[in-house]
Amino acid sequence: MTAEPLSDATSNESVSYTRQSDSWRTESEAVGSETALTVSPVDPDVTTDLLGGLAIETSEDIEVPPRLIDQVIGQERARDIVTKAAQQRRHVMMIGSPGTGKSMLSKAMAELLPKESVQDVLVYHNPNDGNKPKVRTVPSGKGKRIVEAHKEEARKAGQFRSFLMWGIIFVVLGYSILVAGELLLGILAAGILFLMFRYGSRRRSGLIPNLLVSTDSESTAPFVDATGSHAGALLGDVRHDPYQSGGLETPSHDRVEAGGIHRANKGVLFVDEINTLDLRSQQHLLTAMQEREFSITGQSERSSGAMVKTEPVPTDFVLVAAGNLDAMVNIHPALRSRIKGYGYEVYMEDTVEDTPEMRQKYARFVAQEVAKDDRLPPFTREAIAEVVLEAQRRAGRKGQLTVEFRTLGGLVRVAGDVARSEDATVTTRDHVLQAKRRARSIEQQIADGYIERRKDYDIAMADGSVVGRVNGLAVMGEDSGIVLPVMAEVTPSQGPGSVIATGKLQDIAREAVQNVSAIIKKHSGTTLHGRDVHIQFVQAGQGGVDGDSASVTIATAVISALEGIGVDQSTAMTGSLSVRGDVLPVGGITHKIEAAAKAGMSTVIIPAANVQDVMVEAEYREMVDIVPVSHISEVLAHALDGEPETDSLVGRLAEFTDTVFDGVGRGGSPSPQ
């Protein structure tokens, strides 16, 4: 089925959506369009445009800023907050999707903090109570010199004691043999003297302080990543001593280990996935933040270290807590209140506006990744342009670029690896295209496998006409689409009748089924009373179905079953449906279209509001026609086979649509919330 001319959603002008070599676009956009897909990145002018007008040959021509804070891209608000927080030593909580720059901003914050205030921490033996070691702070680098001085003093004292010991032993042995004539008694006395001197030397060496925290090698303020740390690694610990008496024990101050909160003193403590810390650790973390000092004790009650508790150790750190949105649920309320009252909360952006200046920064991002890896060949301008194009595509929205740089950086590294495997001196656009095929996510690989297996067993049909069966489209994970057939059957009921859906539907999907039921009841000439409507999501998988993007598919399948009209199986569709029959925009539109193309579909019906978000890979652009729709009647007009009678439900829906919008002008679908 080919796409028919549709009425424009805002001006009632006739707009035809045609399949072109590079993209789909309206005839009114054919001149002067700035959409990335309307041009080929091989064109030199297009490459320059994708680079924001940057005149370079390779990534080596792009200067990489030395400071991390200047390398941050697309998170201007977060960068400004981190800069202010570093100046005022404020805590920061960053919430956002993985790979959006939270850890990089945290490291940048450590660079902005003054290095002059950094301290070393020493732990000394307490002669009054060995289980309460003393703590002393000194300027950075001095702690190491103090320990070396004590070791040198202990070494000299040990040499003198050793010389004295052997001298006394020789005297005792000589007296025993030459004067007393008691060799055995002399050997016994020499042994006792040896043990006495050795015991004394051990106690002497135990007086050397333990350098708990050393910042001598730090070029900036300390940065400690305590993500996933257990209690001992975060709060400090005291090692267990199996020999606790008899002169063989290890002094308690030598068994003290610093935690992340102590090593981050005068620096930054970064804790990602803050909600994974248990409540006890979060409470202690809050105490360390409030008091700016925290004593170290053994974390295990069964360890001898539990008897040791040091004097308070400085913990004057800046906390940068990070996480996804679910982190807000399990974070300790008092800890969040502390951050909120003495710092900042910032939500990390997922996308950023696509401007020439921002495209230049994305080109610089490629140069940064190449410089950071130090093994990748430089990228050509065409290769960089392809990476920018991929950033546009992954954003999923017109005029936006993705800010999930971790996955984008993975693409850069895979492309560089491909170039190295070919012994290429530069990374070309072809290498980037190969990397995109190789660096598929697990979800993409699974989805592609599903599509191939369904072809083998004719689960996903791509031709013919079947009553009550529609090829829906769904998203698996974040970046892969899949064809999800939906079947409907209407049967007599022994009761009042109901809508029965199977396939492990989640809450949002169940609500979508109810919306479809409302439309059927309103516009059907005959009531559903006494009839059951069965809806099946074919092979939905263990995860079930969530979201309402299948509601248009459900409505089409049910109406087909009610009217006995076949559905074109070469057509796939996606879209959310309101109770009034409006087709609303959905997410993942690009991945869904590509999934339909892989499955052999020739037509894809999408919400009209999603047309601007379509950024399909070049290899799929010639494979399918895209039909934008605004109302369920338009969906049925394209998906159902044959010419239904005017008194059918299809005709009544179309008549209802024309009546409502007659002389008014149909408005476009609202944007997704």
Secondary structure, DSSP 8 states (H G I E B T S, - for coil): -----EE-TTT--EE--EE-SS-EE-GGGTTT---GGGS-TTSHHHHHHHTTT---SBGGGS---SSHHHH--S-HHHHHHHHHHHHHT-EEEEE--TTSSHHHHHHHHHHHS-STT-EEEEEE--SS-TTS-EEEEEETTHHHHHHHHHHHHHHHHHHHHHHHHHHHHHHHHHIIIIII--HHHHHHHHHHHHHHHHHHHHHHHTTS-EEEE--TT-SSS-EEE-TT--HHHHH-EE---S--STT----GGGGEE--HHHHTTTSEEEESSGGGS-HHHHHHHHHHHHHSEE--B-S-TTSGGGG-B-S-EE---EEEEEE-TTHHHHS-HHHHHHHHHTEEEEE--SEEE--HHHHHHHHHHHHHHHHHHSSS--BBHHHHHHHHHHHHHHH-STTEEE--HHHHHHHHHHHHHHHHHTT-SSB-HHHHHHHHHHS--HHHHHHHHHHHHHHHTT-S--SSEEETEEEEEEEETTTEEEEEEEEEEEEE-SSS--EEEES-B-HHHHHHHHHHHHHHHHH-SS--TTEEEEEEETT--TT-B-SSTTHHHHHHHHHHHHHT-EEETTEEE--EE-TTSBEE--S-HHHHHHHHHHTT-SEEEEEGGGGGG----GGGTTT-EEEEESBHHHHHHHHB-S---TTSHHHHHHHHHHHHHTTT---------
